[in-house]
Amino acid sequence: MKAILGFSKTNSIYSKIIRFLDGGEISHVYLRIFDEFFGVWLIIHSDWGGVQVDLAEKFDLENITTEEYEIEDEDLHYAIVKNLWHLGKGYSYIKLFNWTWAIIFKRWFVRKIKDPITDPKKLICVDFILYILNAAHITHLSIGSLTPNELRLWCRSYYEELGWQLTIK
């Protein structure tokens, strides 16, 4: 199966705050998949409304994609299907708040601080994508400790080694 791992931003205040705090060019992570039944590209991601599937054409009107990585892997289909149970799971606003404090004070903290109030019924975009990539054995990255920009930087470092195709927009 082929899927496209993408990184995007919007002009919203929330996107600008995430980019400012994260020190990156992006604020969102998603997967673009082709649905053969409908014959259209879909976006699967965790956004303000929770984990959802959107029409890619609509998503592209509302988001500015900065780069995408084309991934071809046999296990990807199984991993996406396995993680569809996350659909409808809420967006973790508390995790964003805690993540913000960790970024602001990371100069003073030498080690990662585990979040004691993480709600397993809620996700942020990067964690949802990592559930899928880890389930496909494409990555083995820690869920709950990466920001969207950190995942983007990891992809830039390893995409050639993984055989992915990079498109910068």
Phi and psi in radians as a Rosetta constraint file:
Dihedral C 1 N 2 CA 2 C 2 CIRCULARHARMONIC -1.888 0.35
Dihedral N 2 CA 2 C 2 N 3 CIRCULARHARMONIC 2.357 0.35
Dihedral C 2 N 3 CA 3 C 3 CIRCULARHARMONIC -2.431 0.35
Dihedral N 3 CA 3 C 3 N 4 CIRCULARHARMONIC 2.790 0.35
Dihedral C 3 N 4 CA 4 C 4 CIRCULARHARMONIC -2.116 0.35
Dihedral N 4 CA 4 C 4 N 5 CIRCULARHARMONIC 2.075 0.35
Dihedral C 4 N 5 CA 5 C 5 CIRCULARHARMONIC -1.502 0.35
Dihedral N 5 CA 5 C 5 N 6 CIRCULARHARMONIC 2.130 0.35
Dihedral C 5 N 6 CA 6 C 6 CIRCULARHARMONIC -2.171 0.35
Dihedral N 6 CA 6 C 6 N 7 CIRCULARHARMONIC 2.728 0.35
Dihedral C 6 N 7 CA 7 C 7 CIRCULARHARMONIC -2.210 0.35
Dihedral N 7 CA 7 C 7 N 8 CIRCULARHARMONIC 2.324 0.35
Dihedral C 7 N 8 CA 8 C 8 CIRCULARHARMONIC -2.506 0.35
Dihedral N 8 CA 8 C 8 N 9 CIRCULARHARMONIC 3.080 0.35
Dihedral C 8 N 9 CA 9 C 9 CIRCULARHARMONIC -2.609 0.35
Dihedral N 9 CA 9 C 9 N 10 CIRCULARHARMONIC 2.945 0.35
Dihedral C 9 N 10 CA 10 C 10 CIRCULARHARMONIC -2.295 0.35
Dihedral N 10 CA 10 C 10 N 11 CIRCULARHARMONIC -3.122 0.35
Dihedral C 10 N 11 CA 11 C 11 CIRCULARHARMONIC -1.664 0.35
Dihedral N 11 CA 11 C 11 N 12 CIRCULARHARMONIC 0.160 0.35
Dihedral C 11 N 12 CA 12 C 12 CIRCULARHARMONIC -1.233 0.35
Dihedral N 12 CA 12 C 12 N 13 CIRCULARHARMONIC 2.780 0.35
Dihedral C 12 N 13 CA 13 C 13 CIRCULARHARMONIC -1.107 0.35
Dihedral N 13 CA 13 C 13 N 14 CIRCULARHARMONIC -0.631 0.35
Dihedral C 13 N 14 CA 14 C 14 CIRCULARHARMONIC -1.121 0.35
Dihedral N 14 CA 14 C 14 N 15 CIRCULARHARMONIC -0.750 0.35
Dihedral C 14 N 15 CA 15 C 15 CIRCULARHARMONIC -1.106 0.35
Dihedral N 15 CA 15 C 15 N 16 CIRCULARHARMONIC -0.728 0.35
Dihedral C 15 N 16 CA 16 C 16 CIRCULARHARMONIC -1.145 0.35
Dihedral N 16 CA 16 C 16 N 17 CIRCULARHARMONIC -0.683 0.35
Dihedral C 16 N 17 CA 17 C 17 CIRCULARHARMONIC -1.150 0.35
Dihedral N 17 CA 17 C 17 N 18 CIRCULARHARMONIC -0.780 0.35
Dihedral C 17 N 18 CA 18 C 18 CIRCULARHARMONIC -1.058 0.35
Dihedral N 18 CA 18 C 18 N 19 CIRCULARHARMONIC -0.785 0.35
Dihedral C 18 N 19 CA 19 C 19 CIRCULARHARMONIC -1.112 0.35
Dihedral N 19 CA 19 C 19 N 20 CIRCULARHARMONIC -0.707 0.35
Dihedral C 19 N 20 CA 20 C 20 CIRCULARHARMONIC -1.101 0.35
Dihedral N 20 CA 20 C 20 N 21 CIRCULARHARMONIC -0.849 0.35
Dihedral C 20 N 21 CA 21 C 21 CIRCULARHARMONIC -1.213 0.35
Dihedral N 21 CA 21 C 21 N 22 CIRCULARHARMONIC -0.623 0.35
Dihedral C 21 N 22 CA 22 C 22 CIRCULARHARMONIC -1.465 0.35
Dihedral N 22 CA 22 C 22 N 23 CIRCULARHARMONIC -0.283 0.35
Dihedral C 22 N 23 CA 23 C 23 CIRCULARHARMONIC 1.256 0.35
Dihedral N 23 CA 23 C 23 N 24 CIRCULARHARMONIC 0.439 0.35
Dihedral C 23 N 24 CA 24 C 24 CIRCULARHARMONIC -2.180 0.35
Dihedral N 24 CA 24 C 24 N 25 CIRCULARHARMONIC -3.132 0.35
Dihedral C 24 N 25 CA 25 C 25 CIRCULARHARMONIC -1.606 0.35
Dihedral N 25 CA 25 C 25 N 26 CIRCULARHARMONIC -0.157 0.35
Dihedral C 25 N 26 CA 26 C 26 CIRCULARHARMONIC -2.205 0.35
Dihedral N 26 CA 26 C 26 N 27 CIRCULARHARMONIC 2.854 0.35
Dihedral C 26 N 27 CA 27 C 27 CIRCULARHARMONIC -2.338 0.35
Dihedral N 27 CA 27 C 27 N 28 CIRCULARHARMONIC -0.011 0.35
Dihedral C 27 N 28 CA 28 C 28 CIRCULARHARMONIC -2.542 0.35
Dihedral N 28 CA 28 C 28 N 29 CIRCULARHARMONIC 2.606 0.35
Dihedral C 28 N 29 CA 29 C 29 CIRCULARHARMONIC -2.239 0.35
Dihedral N 29 CA 29 C 29 N 30 CIRCULARHARMONIC 2.435 0.35
Dihedral C 29 N 30 CA 30 C 30 CIRCULARHARMONIC -2.622 0.35
Dihedral N 30 CA 30 C 30 N 31 CIRCULARHARMONIC 2.938 0.35
Dihedral C 30 N 31 CA 31 C 31 CIRCULARHARMONIC -2.065 0.35
Dihedral N 31 CA 31 C 31 N 32 CIRCULARHARMONIC 2.316 0.35
Dihedral C 31 N 32 CA 32 C 32 CIRCULARHARMONIC -1.820 0.35
Dihedral N 32 CA 32 C 32 N 33 CIRCULARHARMONIC 2.122 0.35
Dihedral C 32 N 33 CA 33 C 33 CIRCULARHARMONIC -2.241 0.35
Dihedral N 33 CA 33 C 33 N 34 CIRCULARHARMONIC 2.606 0.35
Dihedral C 33 N 34 CA 34 C 34 CIRCULARHARMONIC -1.649 0.35
Dihedral N 34 CA 34 C 34 N 35 CIRCULARHARMONIC 2.207 0.35
Dihedral C 34 N 35 CA 35 C 35 CIRCULARHARMONIC -1.679 0.35
Dihedral N 35 CA 35 C 35 N 36 CIRCULARHARMONIC 1.938 0.35
Dihedral C 35 N 36 CA 36 C 36 CIRCULARHARMONIC -1.205 0.35
Dihedral N 36 CA 36 C 36 N 37 CIRCULARHARMONIC -0.543 0.35
Dihedral C 36 N 37 CA 37 C 37 CIRCULARHARMONIC -1.100 0.35
Dihedral N 37 CA 37 C 37 N 38 CIRCULARHARMONIC -0.870 0.35
Dihedral C 37 N 38 CA 38 C 38 CIRCULARHARMONIC -1.526 0.35
Dihedral N 38 CA 38 C 38 N 39 CIRCULARHARMONIC -0.331 0.35
Dihedral C 38 N 39 CA 39 C 39 CIRCULARHARMONIC 1.271 0.35
Dihedral N 39 CA 39 C 39 N 40 CIRCULARHARMONIC 0.558 0.35
Dihedral C 39 N 40 CA 40 C 40 CIRCULARHARMONIC -2.362 0.35
Dihedral N 40 CA 40 C 40 N 41 CIRCULARHARMONIC 2.795 0.35
Dihedral C 40 N 41 CA 41 C 41 CIRCULARHARMONIC -1.486 0.35
Dihedral N 41 CA 41 C 41 N 42 CIRCULARHARMONIC 2.406 0.35
Dihedral C 41 N 42 CA 42 C 42 CIRCULARHARMONIC -2.113 0.35
Dihedral N 42 CA 42 C 42 N 43 CIRCULARHARMONIC 2.698 0.35
Dihedral C 42 N 43 CA 43 C 43 CIRCULARHARMONIC -1.947 0.35
Dihedral N 43 CA 43 C 43 N 44 CIRCULARHARMONIC 2.218 0.35
Dihedral C 43 N 44 CA 44 C 44 CIRCULARHARMONIC -2.001 0.35
Dihedral N 44 CA 44 C 44 N 45 CIRCULARHARMONIC 2.191 0.35
Dihedral C 44 N 45 CA 45 C 45 CIRCULARHARMONIC -2.902 0.35
Dihedral N 45 CA 45 C 45 N 46 CIRCULARHARMONIC 2.971 0.35
Dihedral C 45 N 46 CA 46 C 46 CIRCULARHARMONIC -1.917 0.35
Dihedral N 46 CA 46 C 46 N 47 CIRCULARHARMONIC 2.082 0.35
Dihedral C 46 N 47 CA 47 C 47 CIRCULARHARMONIC -2.251 0.35
Dihedral N 47 CA 47 C 47 N 48 CIRCULARHARMONIC -2.995 0.35
Dihedral C 47 N 48 CA 48 C 48 CIRCULARHARMONIC -0.929 0.35
Dihedral N 48 CA 48 C 48 N 49 CIRCULARHARMONIC -0.571 0.35
Dihedral C 48 N 49 CA 49 C 49 CIRCULARHARMONIC -1.452 0.35
Dihedral N 49 CA 49 C 49 N 50 CIRCULARHARMONIC 0.010 0.35
Dihedral C 49 N 50 CA 50 C 50 CIRCULARHARMONIC 1.829 0.35
Dihedral N 50 CA 50 C 50 N 51 CIRCULARHARMONIC -2.916 0.35
Dihedral C 50 N 51 CA 51 C 51 CIRCULARHARMONIC -1.324 0.35
Dihedral N 51 CA 51 C 51 N 52 CIRCULARHARMONIC 2.228 0.35
Dihedral C 51 N 52 CA 52 C 52 CIRCULARHARMONIC -2.650 0.35
Dihedral N 52 CA 52 C 52 N 53 CIRCULARHARMONIC 2.892 0.35
Dihedral C 52 N 53 CA 53 C 53 CIRCULARHARMONIC -2.040 0.35
Dihedral N 53 CA 53 C 53 N 54 CIRCULARHARMONIC 2.210 0.35
Dihedral C 53 N 54 CA 54 C 54 CIRCULARHARMONIC -2.159 0.35
Dihedral N 54 CA 54 C 54 N 55 CIRCULARHARMONIC 2.723 0.35
Dihedral C 54 N 55 CA 55 C 55 CIRCULARHARMONIC -1.188 0.35
Dihedral N 55 CA 55 C 55 N 56 CIRCULARHARMONIC 2.233 0.35
Dihedral C 55 N 56 CA 56 C 56 CIRCULARHARMONIC -1.058 0.35
Dihedral N 56 CA 56 C 56 N 57 CIRCULARHARMONIC -0.645 0.35
Dihedral C 56 N 57 CA 57 C 57 CIRCULARHARMONIC -1.032 0.35
Dihedral N 57 CA 57 C 57 N 58 CIRCULARHARMONIC -0.730 0.35
Dihedral C 57 N 58 CA 58 C 58 CIRCULARHARMONIC -1.214 0.35
Dihedral N 58 CA 58 C 58 N 59 CIRCULARHARMONIC -0.782 0.35
Dihedral C 58 N 59 CA 59 C 59 CIRCULARHARMONIC -0.991 0.35
Dihedral N 59 CA 59 C 59 N 60 CIRCULARHARMONIC -0.760 0.35
Dihedral C 59 N 60 CA 60 C 60 CIRCULARHARMONIC -1.146 0.35
Dihedral N 60 CA 60 C 60 N 61 CIRCULARHARMONIC -0.444 0.35
Dihedral C 60 N 61 CA 61 C 61 CIRCULARHARMONIC -1.284 0.35
Dihedral N 61 CA 61 C 61 N 62 CIRCULARHARMONIC -0.516 0.35
Dihedral C 61 N 62 CA 62 C 62 CIRCULARHARMONIC -1.742 0.35
Dihedral N 62 CA 62 C 62 N 63 CIRCULARHARMONIC -0.201 0.35
Dihedral C 62 N 63 CA 63 C 63 CIRCULARHARMONIC -2.223 0.35
Dihedral N 63 CA 63 C 63 N 64 CIRCULARHARMONIC 2.660 0.35
Dihedral C 63 N 64 CA 64 C 64 CIRCULARHARMONIC -1.889 0.35
Dihedral N 64 CA 64 C 64 N 65 CIRCULARHARMONIC 1.872 0.35
Dihedral C 64 N 65 CA 65 C 65 CIRCULARHARMONIC -1.399 0.35
Dihedral N 65 CA 65 C 65 N 66 CIRCULARHARMONIC 2.284 0.35
Dihedral C 65 N 66 CA 66 C 66 CIRCULARHARMONIC -1.751 0.35
Dihedral N 66 CA 66 C 66 N 67 CIRCULARHARMONIC -0.629 0.35
Dihedral C 66 N 67 CA 67 C 67 CIRCULARHARMONIC -2.763 0.35
Dihedral N 67 CA 67 C 67 N 68 CIRCULARHARMONIC 2.658 0.35
Dihedral C 67 N 68 CA 68 C 68 CIRCULARHARMONIC -2.417 0.35
Dihedral N 68 CA 68 C 68 N 69 CIRCULARHARMONIC 2.573 0.35
Dihedral C 68 N 69 CA 69 C 69 CIRCULARHARMONIC -2.101 0.35
Dihedral N 69 CA 69 C 69 N 70 CIRCULARHARMONIC 2.082 0.35
Dihedral C 69 N 70 CA 70 C 70 CIRCULARHARMONIC -1.442 0.35
Dihedral N 70 CA 70 C 70 N 71 CIRCULARHARMONIC 2.156 0.35
Dihedral C 70 N 71 CA 71 C 71 CIRCULARHARMONIC -2.053 0.35
Dihedral N 71 CA 71 C 71 N 72 CIRCULARHARMONIC 2.251 0.35
Dihedral C 71 N 72 CA 72 C 72 CIRCULARHARMONIC -2.089 0.35
Dihedral N 72 CA 72 C 72 N 73 CIRCULARHARMONIC 2.048 0.35
Dihedral C 72 N 73 CA 73 C 73 CIRCULARHARMONIC -2.700 0.35
Dihedral N 73 CA 73 C 73 N 74 CIRCULARHARMONIC 2.394 0.35
Dihedral C 73 N 74 CA 74 C 74 CIRCULARHARMONIC -1.093 0.35
Dihedral N 74 CA 74 C 74 N 75 CIRCULARHARMONIC -0.654 0.35
Dihedral C 74 N 75 CA 75 C 75 CIRCULARHARMONIC -1.405 0.35
Dihedral N 75 CA 75 C 75 N 76 CIRCULARHARMONIC -0.134 0.35
Dihedral C 75 N 76 CA 76 C 76 CIRCULARHARMONIC -1.131 0.35
Dihedral N 76 CA 76 C 76 N 77 CIRCULARHARMONIC -0.732 0.35
Dihedral C 76 N 77 CA 77 C 77 CIRCULARHARMONIC -1.028 0.35
Dihedral N 77 CA 77 C 77 N 78 CIRCULARHARMONIC -0.853 0.35
Dihedral C 77 N 78 CA 78 C 78 CIRCULARHARMONIC -1.055 0.35
Dihedral N 78 CA 78 C 78 N 79 CIRCULARHARMONIC -0.736 0.35
Dihedral C 78 N 79 CA 79 C 79 CIRCULARHARMONIC -1.140 0.35
Dihedral N 79 CA 79 C 79 N 80 CIRCULARHARMONIC -0.682 0.35
Dihedral C 79 N 80 CA 80 C 80 CIRCULARHARMONIC -1.161 0.35
Dihedral N 80 CA 80 C 80 N 81 CIRCULARHARMONIC -0.822 0.35
Dihedral C 80 N 81 CA 81 C 81 CIRCULARHARMONIC -1.058 0.35
Dihedral N 81 CA 81 C 81 N 82 CIRCULARHARMONIC -0.729 0.35
Dihedral C 81 N 82 CA 82 C 82 CIRCULARHARMONIC -1.081 0.35
Dihedral N 82 CA 82 C 82 N 83 CIRCULARHARMONIC -0.536 0.35
Dihedral C 82 N 83 CA 83 C 83 CIRCULARHARMONIC -1.728 0.35
Dihedral N 83 CA 83 C 83 N 84 CIRCULARHARMONIC 0.106 0.35
Dihedral C 83 N 84 CA 84 C 84 CIRCULARHARMONIC -1.174 0.35
Dihedral N 84 CA 84 C 84 N 85 CIRCULARHARMONIC -0.281 0.35
Dihedral C 84 N 85 CA 85 C 85 CIRCULARHARMONIC -1.110 0.35
Dihedral N 85 CA 85 C 85 N 86 CIRCULARHARMONIC -0.282 0.35
Dihedral C 85 N 86 CA 86 C 86 CIRCULARHARMONIC -1.308 0.35
Dihedral N 86 CA 86 C 86 N 87 CIRCULARHARMONIC -0.242 0.35
Dihedral C 86 N 87 CA 87 C 87 CIRCULARHARMONIC -0.944 0.35
Dihedral N 87 CA 87 C 87 N 88 CIRCULARHARMONIC 2.329 0.35
Dihedral C 87 N 88 CA 88 C 88 CIRCULARHARMONIC 1.501 0.35
Dihedral N 88 CA 88 C 88 N 89 CIRCULARHARMONIC -0.185 0.35
Dihedral C 88 N 89 CA 89 C 89 CIRCULARHARMONIC -1.127 0.35
Dihedral N 89 CA 89 C 89 N 90 CIRCULARHARMONIC 2.368 0.35
Dihedral C 89 N 90 CA 90 C 90 CIRCULARHARMONIC -1.156 0.35
Dihedral N 90 CA 90 C 90 N 91 CIRCULARHARMONIC 2.860 0.35
Dihedral C 90 N 91 CA 91 C 91 CIRCULARHARMONIC -1.489 0.35
Dihedral N 91 CA 91 C 91 N 92 CIRCULARHARMONIC 2.401 0.35
Dihedral C 91 N 92 CA 92 C 92 CIRCULARHARMONIC -1.549 0.35
Dihedral N 92 CA 92 C 92 N 93 CIRCULARHARMONIC 1.529 0.35
Dihedral C 92 N 93 CA 93 C 93 CIRCULARHARMONIC -1.177 0.35
Dihedral N 93 CA 93 C 93 N 94 CIRCULARHARMONIC -0.620 0.35
Dihedral C 93 N 94 CA 94 C 94 CIRCULARHARMONIC -1.115 0.35
Dihedral N 94 CA 94 C 94 N 95 CIRCULARHARMONIC -0.680 0.35
Dihedral C 94 N 95 CA 95 C 95 CIRCULARHARMONIC -1.123 0.35
Dihedral N 95 CA 95 C 95 N 96 CIRCULARHARMONIC -0.683 0.35
Dihedral C 95 N 96 CA 96 C 96 CIRCULARHARMONIC -1.069 0.35
Dihedral N 96 CA 96 C 96 N 97 CIRCULARHARMONIC -0.738 0.35
Dihedral C 96 N 97 CA 97 C 97 CIRCULARHARMONIC -1.089 0.35
Dihedral N 97 CA 97 C 97 N 98 CIRCULARHARMONIC -0.815 0.35
Dihedral C 97 N 98 CA 98 C 98 CIRCULARHARMONIC -1.151 0.35
Dihedral N 98 CA 98 C 98 N 99 CIRCULARHARMONIC -0.686 0.35
Dihedral C 98 N 99 CA 99 C 99 CIRCULARHARMONIC -1.078 0.35
Dihedral N 99 CA 99 C 99 N 100 CIRCULARHARMONIC -0.697 0.35
Dihedral C 99 N 100 CA 100 C 100 CIRCULARHARMONIC -1.058 0.35
Dihedral N 100 CA 100 C 100 N 101 CIRCULARHARMONIC -0.806 0.35
Dihedral C 100 N 101 CA 101 C 101 CIRCULARHARMONIC -1.141 0.35
Dihedral N 101 CA 101 C 101 N 102 CIRCULARHARMONIC -0.645 0.35
Dihedral C 101 N 102 CA 102 C 102 CIRCULARHARMONIC -1.109 0.35
Dihedral N 102 CA 102 C 102 N 103 CIRCULARHARMONIC -0.680 0.35
Dihedral C 102 N 103 CA 103 C 103 CIRCULARHARMONIC -1.204 0.35
Dihedral N 103 CA 103 C 103 N 104 CIRCULARHARMONIC -0.769 0.35
Dihedral C 103 N 104 CA 104 C 104 CIRCULARHARMONIC -1.082 0.35
Dihedral N 104 CA 104 C 104 N 105 CIRCULARHARMONIC -0.736 0.35
Dihedral C 104 N 105 CA 105 C 105 CIRCULARHARMONIC -1.766 0.35
Dihedral N 105 CA 105 C 105 N 106 CIRCULARHARMONIC 0.248 0.35
Dihedral C 105 N 106 CA 106 C 106 CIRCULARHARMONIC -1.161 0.35
Dihedral N 106 CA 106 C 106 N 107 CIRCULARHARMONIC -0.358 0.35
Dihedral C 106 N 107 CA 107 C 107 CIRCULARHARMONIC -1.086 0.35
Dihedral N 107 CA 107 C 107 N 108 CIRCULARHARMONIC -0.585 0.35
Dihedral C 107 N 108 CA 108 C 108 CIRCULARHARMONIC -1.566 0.35
Dihedral N 108 CA 108 C 108 N 109 CIRCULARHARMONIC -0.322 0.35
Dihedral C 108 N 109 CA 109 C 109 CIRCULARHARMONIC -1.786 0.35
Dihedral N 109 CA 109 C 109 N 110 CIRCULARHARMONIC 2.146 0.35
Dihedral C 109 N 110 CA 110 C 110 CIRCULARHARMONIC -1.477 0.35
Dihedral N 110 CA 110 C 110 N 111 CIRCULARHARMONIC -0.604 0.35
Dihedral C 110 N 111 CA 111 C 111 CIRCULARHARMONIC -1.907 0.35
Dihedral N 111 CA 111 C 111 N 112 CIRCULARHARMONIC 2.817 0.35
Dihedral C 111 N 112 CA 112 C 112 CIRCULARHARMONIC -1.253 0.35
Dihedral N 112 CA 112 C 112 N 113 CIRCULARHARMONIC 2.470 0.35
Dihedral C 112 N 113 CA 113 C 113 CIRCULARHARMONIC -1.830 0.35
Dihedral N 113 CA 113 C 113 N 114 CIRCULARHARMONIC 2.159 0.35
Dihedral C 113 N 114 CA 114 C 114 CIRCULARHARMONIC -1.298 0.35
Dihedral N 114 CA 114 C 114 N 115 CIRCULARHARMONIC 2.436 0.35
Dihedral C 114 N 115 CA 115 C 115 CIRCULARHARMONIC -1.435 0.35
Dihedral N 115 CA 115 C 115 N 116 CIRCULARHARMONIC 1.953 0.35
Dihedral C 115 N 116 CA 116 C 116 CIRCULARHARMONIC -1.313 0.35
Dihedral N 116 CA 116 C 116 N 117 CIRCULARHARMONIC -0.221 0.35
Dihedral C 116 N 117 CA 117 C 117 CIRCULARHARMONIC -1.993 0.35
Dihedral N 117 CA 117 C 117 N 118 CIRCULARHARMONIC 0.473 0.35
Dihedral C 117 N 118 CA 118 C 118 CIRCULARHARMONIC -1.106 0.35
Dihedral N 118 CA 118 C 118 N 119 CIRCULARHARMONIC 2.310 0.35
Dihedral C 118 N 119 CA 119 C 119 CIRCULARHARMONIC -1.692 0.35
Dihedral N 119 CA 119 C 119 N 120 CIRCULARHARMONIC 2.017 0.35
Dihedral C 119 N 120 CA 120 C 120 CIRCULARHARMONIC -1.176 0.35
Dihedral N 120 CA 120 C 120 N 121 CIRCULARHARMONIC -0.130 0.35
Dihedral C 120 N 121 CA 121 C 121 CIRCULARHARMONIC -1.613 0.35
Dihedral N 121 CA 121 C 121 N 122 CIRCULARHARMONIC 0.062 0.35
Dihedral C 121 N 122 CA 122 C 122 CIRCULARHARMONIC -2.375 0.35
Dihedral N 122 CA 122 C 122 N 123 CIRCULARHARMONIC 2.660 0.35
Dihedral C 122 N 123 CA 123 C 123 CIRCULARHARMONIC -2.438 0.35
Dihedral N 123 CA 123 C 123 N 124 CIRCULARHARMONIC 2.830 0.35
Dihedral C 123 N 124 CA 124 C 124 CIRCULARHARMONIC -1.944 0.35
Dihedral N 124 CA 124 C 124 N 125 CIRCULARHARMONIC 2.921 0.35
Dihedral C 124 N 125 CA 125 C 125 CIRCULARHARMONIC -0.996 0.35
Dihedral N 125 CA 125 C 125 N 126 CIRCULARHARMONIC -0.791 0.35
Dihedral C 125 N 126 CA 126 C 126 CIRCULARHARMONIC -1.153 0.35
Dihedral N 126 CA 126 C 126 N 127 CIRCULARHARMONIC -0.645 0.35
Dihedral C 126 N 127 CA 127 C 127 CIRCULARHARMONIC -1.160 0.35
Dihedral N 127 CA 127 C 127 N 128 CIRCULARHARMONIC -0.731 0.35
Dihedral C 127 N 128 CA 128 C 128 CIRCULARHARMONIC -1.065 0.35
Dihedral N 128 CA 128 C 128 N 129 CIRCULARHARMONIC -0.786 0.35
Dihedral C 128 N 129 CA 129 C 129 CIRCULARHARMONIC -1.126 0.35
Dihedral N 129 CA 129 C 129 N 130 CIRCULARHARMONIC -0.673 0.35
Dihedral C 129 N 130 CA 130 C 130 CIRCULARHARMONIC -1.171 0.35
Dihedral N 130 CA 130 C 130 N 131 CIRCULARHARMONIC -0.581 0.35
Dihedral C 130 N 131 CA 131 C 131 CIRCULARHARMONIC -0.996 0.35
Dihedral N 131 CA 131 C 131 N 132 CIRCULARHARMONIC -0.774 0.35
Dihedral C 131 N 132 CA 132 C 132 CIRCULARHARMONIC -1.209 0.35
Dihedral N 132 CA 132 C 132 N 133 CIRCULARHARMONIC -0.878 0.35
Dihedral C 132 N 133 CA 133 C 133 CIRCULARHARMONIC -1.111 0.35
Dihedral N 133 CA 133 C 133 N 134 CIRCULARHARMONIC -0.674 0.35
Dihedral C 133 N 134 CA 134 C 134 CIRCULARHARMONIC -1.198 0.35
Dihedral N 134 CA 134 C 134 N 135 CIRCULARHARMONIC -0.686 0.35
Dihedral C 134 N 135 CA 135 C 135 CIRCULARHARMONIC -1.126 0.35
Dihedral N 135 CA 135 C 135 N 136 CIRCULARHARMONIC -0.522 0.35
Dihedral C 135 N 136 CA 136 C 136 CIRCULARHARMONIC -1.466 0.35
Dihedral N 136 CA 136 C 136 N 137 CIRCULARHARMONIC -0.016 0.35
Dihedral C 136 N 137 CA 137 C 137 CIRCULARHARMONIC 1.083 0.35
Dihedral N 137 CA 137 C 137 N 138 CIRCULARHARMONIC 0.469 0.35
Dihedral C 137 N 138 CA 138 C 138 CIRCULARHARMONIC -1.448 0.35
Dihedral N 138 CA 138 C 138 N 139 CIRCULARHARMONIC -0.721 0.35
Dihedral C 138 N 139 CA 139 C 139 CIRCULARHARMONIC -2.219 0.35
Dihedral N 139 CA 139 C 139 N 140 CIRCULARHARMONIC 2.909 0.35
Dihedral C 139 N 140 CA 140 C 140 CIRCULARHARMONIC -2.389 0.35
Dihedral N 140 CA 140 C 140 N 141 CIRCULARHARMONIC 0.873 0.35
Dihedral C 140 N 141 CA 141 C 141 CIRCULARHARMONIC -1.591 0.35
Dihedral N 141 CA 141 C 141 N 142 CIRCULARHARMONIC 2.658 0.35
Dihedral C 141 N 142 CA 142 C 142 CIRCULARHARMONIC -1.276 0.35
Dihedral N 142 CA 142 C 142 N 143 CIRCULARHARMONIC 2.158 0.35
Dihedral C 142 N 143 CA 143 C 143 CIRCULARHARMONIC -1.408 0.35
Dihedral N 143 CA 143 C 143 N 144 CIRCULARHARMONIC 2.311 0.35
Dihedral C 143 N 144 CA 144 C 144 CIRCULARHARMONIC 1.735 0.35
Dihedral N 144 CA 144 C 144 N 145 CIRCULARHARMONIC -0.051 0.35
Dihedral C 144 N 145 CA 145 C 145 CIRCULARHARMONIC -2.143 0.35
Dihedral N 145 CA 145 C 145 N 146 CIRCULARHARMONIC -0.069 0.35
Dihedral C 145 N 146 CA 146 C 146 CIRCULARHARMONIC -1.846 0.35
Dihedral N 146 CA 146 C 146 N 147 CIRCULARHARMONIC 2.559 0.35
Dihedral C 146 N 147 CA 147 C 147 CIRCULARHARMONIC -1.655 0.35
Dihedral N 147 CA 147 C 147 N 148 CIRCULARHARMONIC 2.891 0.35
Dihedral C 147 N 148 CA 148 C 148 CIRCULARHARMONIC -0.968 0.35
Dihedral N 148 CA 148 C 148 N 149 CIRCULARHARMONIC -0.739 0.35
Dihedral C 148 N 149 CA 149 C 149 CIRCULARHARMONIC -1.164 0.35
Dihedral N 149 CA 149 C 149 N 150 CIRCULARHARMONIC -0.662 0.35
Dihedral C 149 N 150 CA 150 C 150 CIRCULARHARMONIC -1.124 0.35
Dihedral N 150 CA 150 C 150 N 151 CIRCULARHARMONIC -0.670 0.35
Dihedral C 150 N 151 CA 151 C 151 CIRCULARHARMONIC -1.148 0.35
Dihedral N 151 CA 151 C 151 N 152 CIRCULARHARMONIC -0.709 0.35
Dihedral C 151 N 152 CA 152 C 152 CIRCULARHARMONIC -1.053 0.35
Dihedral N 152 CA 152 C 152 N 153 CIRCULARHARMONIC -0.780 0.35
Dihedral C 152 N 153 CA 153 C 153 CIRCULARHARMONIC -1.140 0.35
Dihedral N 153 CA 153 C 153 N 154 CIRCULARHARMONIC -0.649 0.35
Dihedral C 153 N 154 CA 154 C 154 CIRCULARHARMONIC -1.102 0.35
Dihedral N 154 CA 154 C 154 N 155 CIRCULARHARMONIC -0.768 0.35
Dihedral C 154 N 155 CA 155 C 155 CIRCULARHARMONIC -1.080 0.35
Dihedral N 155 CA 155 C 155 N 156 CIRCULARHARMONIC -0.747 0.35
Dihedral C 155 N 156 CA 156 C 156 CIRCULARHARMONIC -1.060 0.35
Dihedral N 156 CA 156 C 156 N 157 CIRCULARHARMONIC -0.581 0.35
Dihedral C 156 N 157 CA 157 C 157 CIRCULARHARMONIC -1.330 0.35
Dihedral N 157 CA 157 C 157 N 158 CIRCULARHARMONIC -0.565 0.35
Dihedral C 157 N 158 CA 158 C 158 CIRCULARHARMONIC -2.053 0.35
Dihedral N 158 CA 158 C 158 N 159 CIRCULARHARMONIC -0.009 0.35
Dihedral C 158 N 159 CA 159 C 159 CIRCULARHARMONIC -1.081 0.35
Dihedral N 159 CA 159 C 159 N 160 CIRCULARHARMONIC -0.670 0.35
Dihedral C 159 N 160 CA 160 C 160 CIRCULARHARMONIC -1.156 0.35
Dihedral N 160 CA 160 C 160 N 161 CIRCULARHARMONIC -0.746 0.35
Dihedral C 160 N 161 CA 161 C 161 CIRCULARHARMONIC -1.083 0.35
Dihedral N 161 CA 161 C 161 N 162 CIRCULARHARMONIC -0.580 0.35
Dihedral C 161 N 162 CA 162 C 162 CIRCULARHARMONIC -1.502 0.35
Dihedral N 162 CA 162 C 162 N 163 CIRCULARHARMONIC -0.123 0.35
Dihedral C 162 N 163 CA 163 C 163 CIRCULARHARMONIC 1.377 0.35
Dihedral N 163 CA 163 C 163 N 164 CIRCULARHARMONIC 0.389 0.35
Dihedral C 163 N 164 CA 164 C 164 CIRCULARHARMONIC -1.491 0.35
Dihedral N 164 CA 164 C 164 N 165 CIRCULARHARMONIC 2.705 0.35
Dihedral C 164 N 165 CA 165 C 165 CIRCULARHARMONIC -1.797 0.35
Dihedral N 165 CA 165 C 165 N 166 CIRCULARHARMONIC 2.221 0.35
Dihedral C 165 N 166 CA 166 C 166 CIRCULARHARMONIC -1.726 0.35
Dihedral N 166 CA 166 C 166 N 167 CIRCULARHARMONIC 2.357 0.35
Dihedral C 166 N 167 CA 167 C 167 CIRCULARHARMONIC -2.204 0.35
Dihedral N 167 CA 167 C 167 N 168 CIRCULARHARMONIC 2.073 0.35
Dihedral C 167 N 168 CA 168 C 168 CIRCULARHARMONIC -1.765 0.35
Dihedral N 168 CA 168 C 168 N 169 CIRCULARHARMONIC 2.276 0.35
